[in-house]
Amino acid sequence: MRRTIISLAIGVLLPFSASYADISEGLASNAPTVDVLSEALAHCLYEDAGTVVNNCTTADIDTLMSNVAAVNKNLLDSFVTAGIESGLDPVALVEAAIRAGANPELVAQAAILAGADPTDVAQATAAGGQPQGTGLGTTPSQTGNAISPPSFGSNAGNGGGGNPSPT
């Protein structure tokens, strides 16, 4: 029983350690990021008859980003870019890179520059309609009640009297 458990543990951990070795060796040899990514995900991202086949799961992408982060966290944004250019899911790449310790703003920016939809990979901004009680025609202490301007000729503000000028 003990041998079975140990065999299973080694069988499960071996692919992860092998992929980590591929990534660290590729980065140490200054190979292009796309080549390192292609080697690390060769089991799920490959070309068949001129068509890119992408069978990579979120777990595959998480493992890749964790292994890259173990070598150098500053490279995560370049792997996001290479992954998007290779046809991987931008949302999965960005989320995996953030979980691996990347700066969320830099990773989102890299994804957008690589062609990802900004609404998918970046946090929503504070842009939008004005909250109730602000804007033209209301005062800050009121909650959306419109202020009526004084009628013409009421001497409001002493701005020249209340008589219209002849034209």
C-alpha positions in Angstrom: 0.0 0.0 0.0 2.8 2.4 0.9 4.5 1.8 -2.4 1.3 2.5 -4.3 0.8 5.8 -2.5 4.4 6.8 -3.1 4.2 5.8 -6.8 1.0 7.8 -7.3 2.6 10.9 -5.6 5.7 10.7 -7.8 3.5 10.1 -10.9 1.4 13.2 -10.1 4.3 15.5 -9.3 6.7 14.4 -12.1 4.9 16.4 -14.9 4.9 19.6 -12.8 8.6 19.3 -12.0 9.4 18.6 -15.6 7.5 21.6 -16.8 9.2 23.8 -14.2 12.6 22.5 -15.5 11.6 23.3 -19.1 10.6 26.9 -18.2 13.7 27.6 -16.0 16.0 26.1 -18.7 14.3 28.1 -21.5 14.5 31.3 -19.6 18.1 30.7 -18.6 19.0 30.2 -22.2 17.3 33.5 -23.2 14.9 31.7 -25.5 12.0 33.8 -26.7 8.9 33.8 -24.4 6.7 32.3 -27.2 9.1 29.3 -27.5 9.2 28.7 -23.8 5.4 28.9 -23.6 5.0 26.6 -26.6 7.3 24.0 -25.0 5.7 24.2 -21.6 2.2 23.8 -23.0 3.1 21.4 -25.9 0.7 18.8 -24.5 -2.4 21.1 -24.9 -1.4 23.8 -27.4 -0.2 22.5 -30.7 -0.7 22.9 -34.4 -2.6 20.2 -36.4 -2.8 20.5 -40.2 -2.2 24.3 -40.1 -4.9 24.8 -37.4 -4.0 25.7 -33.8 -5.5 23.3 -31.3 -6.0 24.7 -27.8 -7.0 22.1 -25.2 -5.3 23.9 -22.3 -7.3 24.0 -19.1 -7.2 26.6 -16.4 -5.0 24.3 -14.4 -2.5 24.1 -17.2 -2.3 27.9 -17.3 -2.1 28.2 -13.5 0.8 25.7 -13.5 2.6 27.6 -16.2 2.2 31.0 -14.4 3.3 29.5 -11.1 6.4 28.0 -12.7 7.2 31.3 -14.4 6.7 33.2 -11.1 9.1 30.7 -9.4 11.8 31.8 -11.8 11.0 35.5 -12.2 7.7 37.3 -11.4 8.6 40.2 -13.6 8.2 37.9 -16.7 4.5 37.1 -16.0 3.2 40.0 -18.2 5.3 38.8 -21.1 3.9 35.3 -20.8 0.4 36.8 -20.7 1.2 38.6 -24.0 2.7 35.5 -25.6 -0.2 33.4 -24.4 -2.8 35.7 -26.0 -0.8 35.8 -29.2 -0.7 32.0 -29.1 -4.5 31.7 -28.8 -5.0 31.1 -25.1 -7.9 32.5 -23.1 -7.0 36.1 -22.1 -9.1 36.0 -18.9 -7.6 32.8 -17.7 -4.1 34.1 -18.4 -4.6 37.3 -16.5 -6.2 35.7 -13.6 -3.5 33.0 -13.4 -0.8 35.6 -13.6 -2.4 37.7 -10.8 -2.7 34.5 -8.6 1.0 33.9 -9.3 1.8 37.3 -7.9 1.9 39.6 -10.9 0.9 43.3 -10.7 -2.8 43.3 -11.8 -2.5 46.7 -13.6 0.6 45.7 -15.6 -0.8 42.3 -16.5 -4.1 43.9 -17.6 -2.2 46.5 -19.7 -0.1 43.8 -21.3 -3.2 41.8 -22.2 -4.9 44.8 -23.7 -1.8 45.6 -25.8 -1.8 42.0 -27.0 -5.4 42.4 -28.2 -7.6 41.3 -25.3 -10.9 43.0 -24.7 -10.4 45.6 -22.0 -13.8 44.8 -20.4 -12.7 41.2 -19.9 -9.3 41.7 -18.4 -9.4 45.0 -16.5 -11.4 46.2 -13.6 -14.2 48.5 -14.2 -13.4 52.2 -13.9 -15.3 54.7 -11.8 -16.7 56.2 -14.9 -20.5 56.4 -15.2 -23.5 58.5 -14.3 -23.4 61.1 -11.6 -24.7 59.9 -8.2 -28.0 61.2 -7.0 -27.8 64.7 -5.5 -25.0 66.0 -7.7 -24.8 67.8 -11.0 -26.5 70.8 -12.5 -29.6 72.0 -10.9 -29.1 70.5 -7.4 -27.3 71.5 -4.3 -25.0 69.1 -2.4 -27.3 69.0 0.6 -30.3 68.0 -1.4 -30.9 64.5 -2.7 -31.8 65.1 -6.3 -34.4 67.9 -5.8 -34.1 70.3 -8.7 -33.5 74.0 -7.9 -35.7 76.4 -9.8 -33.8 79.5 -11.0 -35.4 82.8 -10.0 -37.7 84.3 -12.5 -36.5 87.1 -14.8 -36.8 90.5 -13.3 -36.8 89.5 -9.6 -33.7 91.4 -8.8 -32.0 88.2 -7.8 -28.3 88.8 -7.3 -28.5 92.5 -8.0 -27.4 91.8 -11.5 -28.6 94.9 -13.3 -32.1 95.4 -12.0 -35.2 93.7 -13.2 -35.9 95.6 -16.4 -35.2 94.1 -19.7 -33.1 96.2 -22.0 -34.8 97.7 -25.1 -33.7 96.2 -28.4 
